[in-house]
Amino acid sequence: MRVVAVIPARYASTRLPGKPLLRETGKYLIQHVWERVTAAKSPGRVIIATDNEDILQAAHSFGAEAVMTPEDCPSGTDRIHAAITDNGIKADIILNIQGDEPEIDPANVDILAGLLEDPESEMATLAVGKRLEDGFADPSVVKVVTDGYGNALYFSRASIPHDRNGKENVFLAHVGVYGFRRDALENFVRLPKGGLEEVEKLEQLRALEAGMKIRVGLVESAAPGIDTPEDYAAFVKRYGRKDEV
């Protein structure tokens, strides 16, 4: 199975413009992500897909394979699809690893890829168990519930599942990385947005509404992504402490 990991890196982030090029640690943010993904065992290739020439040149400067994609890609999934198809890249499994995950565990990348070795799997993603006090009511923390076979039933910003008896103290928080079999990726990008996606603003609901199966792998931990200046400042601080050890 040919596994290709694609890291979409868009310049025009709403809350943190130019995010991939931040380098207070001495490395570009996108370089941190690339180094973590290349440390995984499963991907045969790791490609940065961007819409910005400066990001492209930065990627080349630290030895990454990088390609240009259209500026108007409506989502990260569309961007990885453009990177694969426009450049004739051969892949059986495509991993979508967000460009703002500088502390992603390489082992989690391998778990994601492993979920798609099952020929019945079309898409895959990850989740981590959290205690109720750790963001259960926060709409920015996406929750997922699964069936008995590890397939996603629903993703929501709402507090699901609701424990009427108040006994359960954990929930599954979605980790925003995705894997696709090649034909599933082709199918996904052709789907129109569904009503649930429009309401929740969660792209993966498009797949569920269309009847696609999303396999969910459970991981022990997942580092936070970088969405705001405060997130980045916290990452820089953690990175500095790691260097001091």
Sequence and secondary structure as in RCSB ss.txt:
>XXXX:A:sequence
MRVVAVIPARYASTRLPGKPLLRETGKYLIQHVWERVTAAKSPGRVIIATDNEDILQAAHSFGAEAVMTPEDCPS
GTDRIHAAITDNGIKADIILNIQGDEPEIDPANVDILAGLLEDPESEMATLAVGKRLEDGFADPSVVKVVTDGYG
NALYFSRASIPHDRNGKENVFLAHVGVYGFRRDALENFVRLPKGGLEEVEKLEQLRALEAGMKIRVGLVESAAPG
IDTPEDYAAFVKRYGRKDEV
>XXXX:A:secstr
  EEEEEEE S  SSSTTGGG  TTSS HHHHHHHHHHTSSS SEEEEEES HHHHHHHHHTT EEEE  TT SS
HHHHHHHHHHHTT   SEEEE  TT TT  HHHHHHHHHHTTSTT SEEEEEEEEETTTTTT TTS EEEE TTS
BEEEEESS  S  TTS   EEEEEEEEEEEEHHHHHHHHHS   HHHHHHT THHHHHHTT  EEEEEES     
  SHHHHHHHHHHHHHHHH 
